[in-house]
């Protein structure tokens, strides 16, 4: 159950119209694909970065691209998603498609297992090029964060919990609550105890404004194979 606040509606719509996204992350840059500005980590930094909307403008020469993203990025991202939500859920954290165009950011909790995930994605779909993936590290798996969201939502408290989602880079969870709840350090502490110590970020919102699905962190629908 991953949802956005009302203030994020416009941004979500703009992003999904411009990008085919699956998460937060960016792998090690190569000479052929130099790092994009903004959300790109410094050289040698293996931490999963934030979504960078400017990265799409850094299109390599010859990259086929449309408003829905590149076909190369979409295909690989779909293959990764199948494995990340399946056999490799023990390490899969999040991903971003086309950051930069034609490449896929993959964030995992273990780089060696992440490489195995890419091998499995290629085996499942030989047309998905694992060489287009960039690996980075996140502290938590997507599965663990979704469990933490459920734990936080089940907490009985005087403050409401409207919705929750994984935080950028799979570094914790974000919970949508009232303005009073978002300002309460005590509520935050209770939530982090309920989630087993996973960091919680509180955002002010409302029930109606939280009814937007997680369009930014789920992989695209796998393409139909010829």
C-alpha positions in Angstrom: 0.0 0.0 0.0 2.0 2.9 -1.3 0.3 6.2 -1.8 1.1 9.9 -2.4 0.0 13.1 -0.8 -2.2 15.7 -2.6 0.9 17.9 -3.0 2.6 15.2 -5.0 -0.3 14.6 -7.4 1.0 17.1 -10.0 4.6 15.9 -9.8 3.5 12.3 -10.1 1.4 13.1 -13.2 4.3 15.0 -14.8 6.8 12.3 -14.0 4.7 9.4 -15.2 3.9 11.3 -18.4 7.6 11.9 -19.1 9.3 8.8 -17.6 8.7 5.1 -17.2 9.9 4.8 -13.7 10.3 2.0 -11.2 12.1 3.3 -8.2 15.1 5.2 -6.9 18.6 4.3 -7.8 21.5 4.7 -10.2 24.4 2.4 -10.8 28.0 2.9 -11.3 28.6 5.2 -14.4 30.6 4.0 -17.4 32.7 5.8 -19.9 30.0 5.2 -22.5 27.3 6.5 -20.2 28.6 9.4 -18.2 26.7 10.3 -15.0 23.9 12.8 -15.3 23.7 15.8 -13.0 21.5 16.3 -10.0 20.7 13.0 -8.2 23.8 11.2 -9.4 26.1 10.1 -6.5 29.7 11.2 -6.4 32.3 8.8 -8.0 32.7 5.7 -5.9 29.5 6.3 -3.9 27.5 3.2 -4.1 24.4 4.6 -2.3 21.1 4.4 -4.2 20.5 8.0 -5.4 17.2 9.9 -5.7 15.2 10.2 -8.8 16.7 12.8 -11.2 14.3 14.4 -13.6 17.1 16.1 -15.4 18.8 12.8 -16.3 16.4 12.2 -19.1 17.7 15.2 -21.0 21.2 13.7 -21.1 20.3 11.4 -24.0 23.2 9.5 -25.5 23.5 9.8 -29.3 21.4 7.2 -31.2 19.1 6.4 -28.2 15.6 5.7 -29.4 13.2 7.4 -27.0 9.6 8.4 -26.8 7.4 10.0 -24.1 7.0 6.5 -22.6 10.8 6.1 -22.3 13.3 4.0 -24.3 12.3 0.5 -25.3 15.7 -0.8 -24.2 15.2 0.6 -20.7 11.6 -0.5 -20.5 12.4 -4.1 -21.5 15.3 -4.5 -19.0 13.3 -2.8 -16.2 10.4 -5.2 -16.7 12.8 -8.2 -16.6 14.4 -6.9 -13.5 11.0 -6.3 -11.9 10.0 -9.9 -12.5 13.0 -11.1 -10.6 13.0 -8.4 -8.0 9.4 -9.1 -6.9 10.0 -12.8 -7.2 13.1 -15.0 -6.6 15.3 -12.0 -5.6 12.9 -10.2 -3.3 15.5 -10.9 -0.5 17.8 -8.3 -2.0 15.7 -6.1 -4.4 15.2 -2.6 -3.1 14.1 -0.3 -6.0 14.9 0.8 -9.5 14.6 3.7 -12.0 14.1 3.3 -15.7 16.0 5.7 -18.1 18.3 7.5 -15.7 20.0 8.2 -18.1 18.0 7.2 -21.1 18.5 3.6 -22.2 19.8 2.5 -18.8 18.2 1.1 -15.6 19.2 2.0 -12.1 19.0 -1.1 -9.8 19.3 -0.8 -6.1 19.8 -3.9 -4.0 21.0 -4.8 -0.5 23.8 -7.0 -1.8 25.8 -6.3 -5.0 26.8 -9.9 -5.6 23.2 -11.0 -5.4 22.2 -8.0 -7.5 24.5 -9.3 -10.3 22.8 -12.7 -10.0 19.5 -10.9 -10.3 20.6 -9.3 -13.6 21.8 -12.7 -14.9 18.4 -14.2 -14.1 16.6 -11.3 -15.8 18.7 -11.9 -18.9 18.0 -15.6 -18.8 14.2 -15.0 -18.5 14.3 -12.5 -21.4 17.4 -12.7 -23.6 16.4 -9.4 -25.3 16.9 -7.6 -22.0 20.5 -6.3 -21.9 22.0 -6.5 -18.4 24.8 -4.4 -19.5 22.4 -1.4 -19.4 21.9 -1.8 -15.6 23.8 0.2 -13.0 24.0 -1.3 -9.5 23.8 0.6 -6.2 23.2 -0.2 -2.6 20.1 0.4 -0.5 19.8 -0.4 3.3 16.4 -2.1 3.0 14.6 -4.4 0.6 11.3 -3.4 -1.0 9.7 -6.3 0.7 10.9 -5.2 4.2 9.8 -1.6 3.6 6.3 -2.7 2.6 6.1 -4.8 5.8 7.2 -1.7 7.7 4.5 0.4 6.1 1.9 -2.3 7.1 3.3 -2.2 10.7 3.1 1.6 10.8 -0.4 1.6 9.4 -1.7 -0.9 12.0 -0.4 1.2 14.9 -3.3 2.4 17.0 -2.6 6.1 17.8 -4.3 9.4 18.3 -2.9 10.6 15.0 -4.3 9.2 11.7 -2.2 7.2 9.2 -3.7 7.8 5.8 -1.1 6.1 3.6 2.5 5.0 3.4 5.2 4.3 0.8 8.9 3.5 0.6 11.2 6.5 0.9 13.6 7.6 -1.8 16.4 5.2 -2.3 14.7 2.6 -0.2 16.2 4.3 2.9 13.0 4.0 5.0 9.3 4.6 4.8 7.2 7.7 4.5 3.8 8.0 6.2 1.0 10.4 5.4 -0.7 11.8 8.4 -2.4 14.9 9.7 -0.5 18.2 10.1 -0.4 17.6 13.8 0.9 14.1 13.4 3.6 15.2 10.9 4.8 17.7 13.5 4.9 15.2 16.4 8.4 13.8 17.3 6.7 11.4 19.7 4.5 10.0 17.0 7.6 9.5 14.8 9.3 7.7 17.6 6.3 5.4 18.2 6.2 4.6 14.5 9.9 3.8 14.3 9.5 1.5 17.2 6.5 -0.2 15.5 8.6 -0.7 12.3 11.5 -2.3 14.2 13.8 0.7 13.8 13.3 1.6 10.2 13.4 5.4 9.7 10.0 7.0 9.3 9.4 10.3 7.5 6.1 12.0 8.2 4.2 14.1 5.6 1.1 16.1 6.2 -1.8 15.1 4.0 -5.4 14.1 3.9 -7.4 10.9 3.1 -8.5 12.1 -0.3 -5.1 13.4 -1.2 -3.5 10.1 -0.5 -5.5 8.0 -3.0 -2.8 7.9 -5.7 -1.0 4.6 -6.4 2.7 4.0 -6.4 3.4 4.9 -10.0 7.0 5.9 -9.3 8.3 2.8 -7.6 6.8 -0.2 -9.5 8.4 -1.7 -12.6 6.6 -1.4 -15.9 4.4 -4.1 -17.3 6.7 -6.7 -19.0 6.6 -6.2 -22.8 5.1 -8.9 -25.0 7.9 -11.1 -26.3 7.8 -11.8 -30.0 
